[in-house]
Amino acid sequence: TLTPTEHDRRASMALALPAPSAGAFALTPRVFGAVGATGRVRAGGAEWSFAGEARLVELPTKRVALPSGEGRLVVEAEGGPVALDRVLLAPALPSAPPALAPARGPTRRRGP
């Protein structure tokens, strides 16, 4: 649990996030925040913000880019305690290919 002090209403911590290889992963954090607290989780270029609801909340899965070995996961709290319950890390599904432009019919040339 990450609890800000009365003097400083903010607190943060950084955790090692092991990655088996460099690349894209799907990351799903589950957090808890006391009523009145706000929190933020950051990792691999993605960011989640949440408001405390006095219950566990699974944040949306996001695609993150991690280096081989170890990345960083940062948790921040403001206005009250927050906790990181778990982090699910899985290989990311390939991105969908870009949509192709609609095919055009034959063009007609005007001229003499």
Backbone torsions as a table, in degrees:
resi	resn	phi	psi	omega
1	THR	NA	135.9	-179.8
2	LEU	-107.5	115.4	-174.7
3	THR	-122.3	117.8	174.8
4	PRO	-65.6	151.2	178.1
5	THR	-86.4	166.7	177.3
6	GLU	-63.4	-34.0	-178.3
7	HIS	-71.9	-45.5	-179.2
8	ASP	-119.0	111.1	-173.9
9	ARG	-74.0	3.5	179.3
10	ARG	-122.3	149.2	175.2
11	ALA	-146.7	151.1	177.1
12	SER	-146.5	157.7	175.5
13	MET	-146.7	151.7	176.9
14	ALA	-118.0	134.7	179.5
15	LEU	-120.9	148.5	174.2
16	ALA	-73.0	136.8	178.7
17	LEU	-121.0	97.2	-175.6
18	PRO	-67.1	136.8	177.4
19	ALA	-127.7	130.2	-177.8
20	PRO	-67.3	-25.6	178.3
21	SER	-158.6	163.4	177.0
22	ALA	-71.1	143.6	176.4
23	GLY	150.1	-164.0	-177.2
24	ALA	-94.3	137.2	179.5
25	PHE	-135.1	158.0	172.6
26	ALA	-98.2	124.8	-176.0
27	LEU	-119.8	129.4	179.5
28	THR	-128.9	104.3	176.2
29	PRO	-86.8	146.4	171.6
30	ARG	-119.4	128.0	-171.5
31	VAL	-129.7	165.0	173.1
32	PHE	-132.9	136.9	175.3
33	GLY	-137.2	136.6	176.3
34	ALA	-67.2	153.0	176.5
35	VAL	-56.6	132.1	-178.7
36	GLY	94.1	-13.5	179.1
37	ALA	-90.3	151.4	169.5
38	THR	-124.3	151.0	-178.8
39	GLY	-141.1	165.8	178.3
40	ARG	-146.3	141.0	175.7
41	VAL	-124.0	135.1	178.4
42	ARG	-132.8	138.6	175.7
43	ALA	-165.4	138.6	171.4
44	GLY	50.5	35.4	178.9
45	GLY	87.9	-1.7	178.5
46	ALA	-107.9	156.6	179.7
47	GLU	-143.8	140.4	176.2
48	TRP	-125.6	140.2	173.3
49	SER	-122.4	147.2	180.0
50	PHE	-151.6	156.8	175.5
51	ALA	-109.3	139.8	-179.3
52	GLY	-62.5	134.5	179.8
53	GLU	-125.9	8.4	-178.2
54	ALA	58.6	33.4	175.0
55	ARG	-156.8	163.3	176.7
56	LEU	-70.2	138.1	179.2
57	VAL	-132.0	124.8	174.4
58	GLU	-88.0	118.4	-179.1
59	LEU	-78.7	158.6	-177.4
60	PRO	-61.7	144.8	175.7
61	THR	-68.7	134.7	177.3
62	LYS	-131.5	154.1	177.3
63	ARG	-82.7	130.0	179.2
64	VAL	-127.7	154.0	175.7
65	ALA	-108.1	121.5	-178.4
66	LEU	-121.7	146.5	174.7
67	PRO	-78.0	162.5	175.5
68	SER	-65.3	137.5	178.2
69	GLY	99.6	-79.7	-172.2
70	GLU	-152.2	127.0	172.6
71	GLY	-106.2	-174.3	178.7
72	ARG	-120.1	140.7	173.0
73	LEU	-120.8	124.0	-177.6
74	VAL	-112.3	131.5	176.4
75	VAL	-117.1	132.9	179.4
76	GLU	-126.5	145.4	179.2
77	ALA	-129.8	146.4	175.6
78	GLU	-145.1	133.6	174.9
79	GLY	80.3	0.8	179.5
80	GLY	164.3	174.1	-176.4
81	PRO	-73.8	143.5	170.7
82	VAL	-132.4	156.5	179.7
83	ALA	-138.5	145.6	172.5
84	LEU	-97.6	113.4	-177.2
85	ASP	-81.3	-47.5	178.3
86	ARG	-161.1	164.9	175.7
87	VAL	-133.7	124.2	174.5
88	LEU	-99.6	127.5	-179.7
89	LEU	-125.2	124.3	-178.7
90	ALA	-139.6	156.7	175.3
91	PRO	-58.2	137.8	-179.3
92	ALA	-76.0	143.8	174.2
93	LEU	-71.2	148.0	178.6
94	PRO	-59.8	148.3	177.1
95	SER	-70.2	150.0	176.6
96	ALA	-69.0	142.1	178.1
97	PRO	-66.0	152.8	179.9
98	PRO	-64.1	149.0	179.8
99	ALA	-66.6	139.8	178.4
100	LEU	-81.8	148.2	176.7
101	ALA	-69.3	145.8	179.4
102	PRO	-60.8	143.0	179.6
103	ALA	-69.3	144.0	177.4
104	ARG	-101.9	148.5	175.5
105	GLY	-74.7	177.4	-179.8
106	PRO	-62.8	144.4	178.2
107	THR	-93.0	145.9	179.8
108	ARG	-106.0	135.0	177.1
109	ARG	-95.4	135.4	173.6
110	ARG	-102.5	142.2	177.6
111	GLY	169.6	-174.8	-176.3
112	PRO	-67.4	NA	NA
